[in-house]
């Protein structure tokens, strides 16, 4: 394995470790029966961290044409606020 291949493997291992840590944080909240809002916010935060995004919104769909924001993570609280 050359240096380029090794770097790719290291990057993949780091990514998998980040995903595993995020899952562990959420599982810990669920196991201690944290409020739904706290669990959903932790999921939104984990999505941002794992995918490298600045903003995330989780939506609950009620009908084909309506949805409610159930969790968010990011700087812009006024864009699609919870509820």
N, C-alpha and C positions, 0 to 999 in steps of 0.2 A: 504494500500500500504506500503510495507516494504522499507527499505533504498536502497536496490539494485534496486527495481523497480523505485523508485523516481529518482535515479541517471540516469537510462536509459531514463526517461522522460525528465529530465533536459538536457541531452546530445542531445536528439532529438529536443528540443525547441531551443537550441543554434544553431544547424545545420540549422534549418529552418530560424532562424533569419539571419544567415550569407548568406544564399541563397537569402533571400528577400532583404537584403542590396545590394548584388551584382546586382540583377535585377534592383533595384532602381538607382544605379549608371549608368548602361548602358542606362536605359530609360531616365535619365536626359540628357545624351549625345545626344541621338537621338532627344529628344524634343528641344534641343538648336541647332540642325542641325550641330553637330560637323562633321568634315571630316571623311570619311569612315575608313581611317587608324586608327584614334583615337578610333572610336567605336569598330573596330575589335580588337585592342590591349587591350581595356578595357574588352572585352569578354574573350580574352585569359587569361588575368590576373585573372578574376573572376573564370574561370574554375580551374586554379591552386589553388586558395585560397579555393574554395568550395570542390574540390576533394583531396586537400592536396598533389598535385604533384609539382615537381620542374620545369618542362618544359611543354609547350603546343605549338602546332602548329595548325593553322587553314589553311586548304587547299581548293582551288577552283579547281574542276575537270573540264578539258576541253574535254577529250575524255576518253575512257575506260583505256587508258594506260598513261595518262599524267595529272599532277596537278601542281599548282603554290601555294607556301606558301603566304597567304594573311595577316597573323598576327602571332606573336609569343610572348611568355612571358617566361622568365627564364634567367639563367646566360650565357648559351652557344649560343651566337649570330651567331657564324660561322657554327653551325650545322643546316642545312636546313634554310638558311637565307631567308628573305622576297624577293619575286620576283622570 
